[in-house]
Amino acid sequence: MSSNTTSGISWQDLRAIVEPLRPVPGSQLLLIKGGTVITMDPTIGDFHGDLLIEGNRIAAIAAELHVDGAQVIDATDMIVMPGFVDSHRHAWEGQLRRIDPNSPTLLDYLNSTHFSFATHYRPEDMYIGNLLTALGALDAGITTIVDNSHNARSPAHSDASIDALEDAGIRAVYAPGKPLAGEWAQHWPDDLARLKQERFASDHQLVTMAMMSQWDRETWEAARACNLRIITEFLGQDMGQLLPSLQEEGLLGPDNIFNHCTGLTDEQWQILKDCGVNVNVCPRSDAQYGLEEGFTVYQRAIDHGIHPAISIDVEASYGGDMFAEMRAVYFLQRAHAQHRRFNGDENAPAPVSVRDTLASATVQGARVAGLEHCTGTLSPGKQADVVLIRTSDINLYPANNAIGTVVHAAERSNVDTVIVGGRIRKAGGRLVDVDMHALKTATESSRAHLFARAGYEPNPFSDVSPAVA
């Protein structure tokens, strides 16, 4: 394995980029007043009013609250909503943002990431990639990510990734897995038990654990022995043809999360439904990399009674915010439905609504991640994962429809405040407790190492996939 240092700097040294997170006092009171509140909880509904956070949880939601001693956040002209949940992200790729914006196929993506730069990642590169991704997610109002970390080349690579997620203060499900190419420590799935004992002894941490693996009997058994969810990149007829035998053996269930789910037949979709498999779809990456039908399979999931989450997947070709993902799924579904209707299909689906789209980016994402008990809606008793969006900004004013504003018009610059588990991570439009200069310096150092080791000559104007050694 390669060295674990960059110019004498270990990943532990890099942890000074962000201020150490202190526990949220149980006595802390935050009162968000006068906002346009989208709860995504049908039992509460949406209204203009206040939200009280006590410690790390939502204590009360009402039209008006008065609480002595509370820190007040003025939410006038703001939308108050649950944080977005990105149910599928490869966070280690942070340094490789838009390295290949024109990748036309999955193989092009793999060549420009997994088969090249990924093989040269050290633990500190994993730390920086994960930290940059997690902070970028928070800046865009994403309070939870499911980190599909299939570049965990050694136990130290995993520890560095976990440290980065914890340091960022994001809620995350860390799902390590073996690399697709290059040297690695041959520690999977054996390292699962160590991680479970040393890093994830409690299920009440901000960062919890799953396992990423393609179909492999030994690995799936090891994950289930540790009571972990199993995340699989599931696409194409070759994968679909496995489903009947997996179902027959009782190897599919609610602890499975399948990404993409492109190229499946109606019979295969029905197996996913019958077994309770969790599905997230990737509107941009499915089209970007030409996965099977290319269109998002959001509607295919809905047709079979499955409520999918939507996920961002990668930043190697496009941006990492949920606003763009929601718009992609909304308009692709509308285009697909209208195309069928125009061609005489009497069974063409109804157009998707903005509320349905927002649900896929919040409450459905939380459900797929196994976190619906603590996040995804603004409900008393749940963790306080809250986002405030300024509607007084010129691109959003006047906000005549709150959910339409979020889904169709808002973007990361409108995200004023981000709270995760009662802890403020963005305030007044800026991330807090982050040394941006140090972050950029460390990112440049890591990127320079990866480029040099891969033999890549950077060209910011290139129209072709990266040529690497």
Buried (B, 14 or more C-beta within 10 A) or exposed (E): EBEBEBEEEBBBBBBEBBEEBEEBEEEBBBBBBBBBBBBBBEEBEBBEBBBBBBBBBBBEBBEEBEBEEBEEBEBEBBBBBBBBBBBBBBBBBBBBBEBBEEBEEBEBBBBBBBBBBBBBBBBBBBBBBBBBBBBBBBBBBBBBBBBBBBBBBBBBBBBBBBBBBBBBBBBBBBBBBBBBBBEBBEBBBEBBEEBBEEBBEEEEBBBBBBBBBBBBEEBBEBBBEBEBBBBBBBBBEEBBEBBEEBBEEEBBBEBBBBBBBBBBEEEBBBBBBEBEBBBBBBBBBBBBBBBBBEBBBBBBBBBBEBBBBBBBBBBBBBBBBBBBBBBBBBBBBBEBBEEBBEEEEEEBBEEBEBBBBBBBBBBBBBBBBBBBEBBBBBBBEBBBBBBBBBBEBEEBEEBEEBBBBBBBBBBBEBBBBBBBBBBBBBBEBEBBBBEEEEBEEBBEBBBEBBBEBBEBEEEEEBEEBBBBE
